[in-house]
Amino acid sequence: MIKRRTVEFFGIVVFSLFIIGCLWYRENATLFHKASTSKIQKSKIQIAASFYPLYFFASQIAGDKANVINITPAGTEPHDYEPTPLDMARIEHSSLLILNGGKLEAWGDKVKDALKDKNIMIMTIAEDGITGSLSDQGEAAKDPHFWLSPPLAKKLVEVILSGLIKIDPMNQAVYIANAKTLHNTLDALDARYQQGLRNCRKKNIITSHAAFGYVAQTYGFTQIAISGLSPDEEPSSKTLVDIAKFARENSIRYIFFEKLISPKISETIAHEIGAQTLVLDPIEGMSEYDVKQGKNYVTAMDDNLVNLRKALECE
């Protein structure tokens, strides 16, 4: 009897040690995997992009050769975002910082000053190959929303590509190939816009802020903006009255609003003139929900095209 209990006892001990060993292996294997992954990521260059469109283009060009981070959190409007100390630490651990410029990032100049003594390359899109002022806005009013026009987006891609090649020439061939693929994607997007907006009954849209000047200029329509180049600019009472009058006189049936800012003013104008509201996304950021749904710059541009065709009454 005692011998049998002894055998059972040792059996339990052996089984327990086996279970403990399995758990130890699983835990340490996970830690080893995380450590290995961390080492791989650290071996890559890091690129910091100030907000979503630059992050998207840089990610597409970099592929798996670089770690690209977005400084502006998902669902946040970048015009008035202020980097946190953690954001600054992430920027300082990057080899390249990509800014849009054109006063889109309120914090841009301050961060540039803070990084003067750091070994970090800083690219400002508005100063490095892409400039533009809309003829009806005068010399002083620079529109920083380059990415909303596919032809200008291609120029933006070239600027980012040049930056990646400078900091990581070893992977130049990969970056050039990825940029070419992205160019093809933008060419196809441009073709969809050209075709979709070719025959339209209306030529005017009313937007919540003046983000769509380049895309309007490229495809032959006009934006009437409630706010200025920044959505933070409050429209005057006279501006609102004038826009409502223009909408009535031109039989505007849709007033556009944006995902990341309050739709209240657009809804008020729409209610006053008996119109409806539609989303026209400046794609300055992606919400966490959209990211989880697999949305990106290209899908958002296609969604914009659908709503533009509706508002402009295109065939």
Sequence and secondary structure as in RCSB ss.txt:
>XXXX:A:sequence
MIKRRTVEFFGIVVFSLFIIGCLWYRENATLFHKASTSKIQKSKIQIAASFYPLYFFASQIAGDKANVINITPAG
TEPHDYEPTPLDMARIEHSSLLILNGGKLEAWGDKVKDALKDKNIMIMTIAEDGITGSLSDQGEAAKDPHFWLSP
PLAKKLVEVILSGLIKIDPMNQAVYIANAKTLHNTLDALDARYQQGLRNCRKKNIITSHAAFGYVAQTYGFTQIA
ISGLSPDEEPSSKTLVDIAKFARENSIRYIFFEKLISPKISETIAHEIGAQTLVLDPIEGMSEYDVKQGKNYVTA
MDDNLVNLRKALECE
>XXXX:A:secstr
 HHHHHHHHHHHHHHHHHHHHHHHHHHHHHHHHHHHHHHHHHHSEEEEESSHHHHHHHHHHHTTSEEEEESS TT
  GGG    HHHHHHHHT SEEEE  TT STTHHHHHHHTTTSS EEEEGGGTT   B TTT SS B   GGGSH
HHHHHHHHHHHHHHHHH GGGHHHHHHHHHHHHHHHHHHHHHHHHHTSSBS  EEEEEES  HHHHHHHT EEEE
EE SSTTS   HHHHHHHHHHHHHTT  EEEE SSS  HHHHHHHHHHT EEEE    S   HHHHHTT  HHHH
HHHHHHHHHHHTTB 
